[in-house]
């Protein structure tokens, strides 16, 4: 055996110095190895493509909230969806029809039906959110993930060039670009969601949504009685609202699944919706602009089988708050016994010493039936929404309508909607008694109670009648062509009849033709330029502002517009 010679003897100082050199050499080696490992990790992250290897996603994103956020936006640029986890459970039941569309480039994957989280095709934590991805390695993000909570939203900014010029409001009755020739914050929206698992069939699950919106578009979601003074008393250009505040209970053991929703929610029918990402185009059809927006109550949705969904709801009306169901106020101009038409004190519209704050707030029914074909290419949805006595109220619309969808192939599809709506006993703006009653404050919608944006009166057939039924009929279609997963082109023809002018303020019928392009830079960033032409056949309807006493003076308008939606 080879003998190892001992180190030469030194003093204590010398021995310590030698030991330090030896330890230092090991430390330097460890540092070099650590640096080499860090460099290799960075190289591996740079070479990682989570779309090809999902397992390396976390390495690609790295550490730190802002770093992960920016890296995720960067990762999704040019992509039509988020990276897919091959080990994730199926996102829909095997026996249900396939997804109708892909998003991007469409604003939905299932043919739209409201009042429920989509049945049979929804998993928790299913929103592709850069914010939640950035939070995922924090304690808050882990806690939210464990409890199936997601916080996300978007900012939507738009602008337009219009042949109308009155500011504000001159583009109306065209909507969602209220003021001509301007750039505006349409909506900044924040959601806190928990989706119930509607794919599984073995346990009852629950969900919820708390939403907040700020921007110009708050005027299209406002319900009378919920933060409504911003619009109805102050007429603010921008304001806030909470368009969805609800909880859900999902019971999979009833037929193919029963969902119960409680709270405030978007009205069940329609192709379009108030929230920007849920629409093909930046602007909205007049058909959508003047119908039901939100209900507050209980909405049930039953999947009878894979093709049929039935819905039954009970609400307090349309754009109505529960506190107005029985709330009354003093009538400044009650009917005086013995008076007749034309005399002071004559008020047959609201004769009592008090009247309801909103006479249209009352128990109301919604009933819908939806059929979806086996191949998912055809869908028909018939609805009656907000049905009650139809008493004239803030927005007590009796809505009966139909939506239908058909995909011709992977590039072309058609969406179509038609409805009729009405209110009963709407005061006649041509009648001199009605004019006197309103001037004296003898109506819950007189300017003393609602100085701005009060519901319109009716333009009845003649001035002798005190009230009449005011109805409107609309039909709109979207013909869509999608050449690739990041682009869609839409043509929107529309006809809208408003014979009593209660919806638009002008007794007329209208035509609208719009062309739009939706382009996605990524699943998080979308732009929607469009060109729209509106025409009124009965009277001048554009370039006015009723709140400012400016009468419309144009029978048509042309609007070039566009917006940007930035998701987070």
ABEGO torsion letter per residue (X at the ends): XBBBBBBBBBBAAAAAAAAAAAAAAAAAAAAAAAAAAAAAAAAAAAABBAAABAAAAAAAAEBEAAAAAAAAAAAABGBABBBBBAABBBABBAABBBBABBOOABABABBBBBGBBBBGABBBGABBBAAAAAAAABAAAAAAAAAGBBBBEBBBBBBBBBABABOBGAAOABBGBABBGBBBBABBBBBBBBBBBAABAABBBBBBBBBBBBEAAAAAABBBGBGAAAAAAAGBABBBBBABBBBBBBBAABEAEBBBBBEBBBBABEABBABAAABABABBBAAAAABBABBBEBBBBBBABAABBBBBBBBAEBGBBAAAAABBBBBABBBBBGBBBGBBGBBAABABABBBABAABBBBBBBBBBBBBAAGABBBBBBBBGBBAGBBBAABBBBBBBBBBBBABAABBBBBBBBBBBBBGBBBAABAAAAAAAAAGABAABAAABABGBBBBBBBABAABABBBBBBBBBBBBBBBBABAABBBBBBBBBBBBAAGAAAGBBBBBBBBBBBBBBBABAABBBBBBBBBBBBAABBABGBBAAAGBBBABABBBBBBBBBBBBX
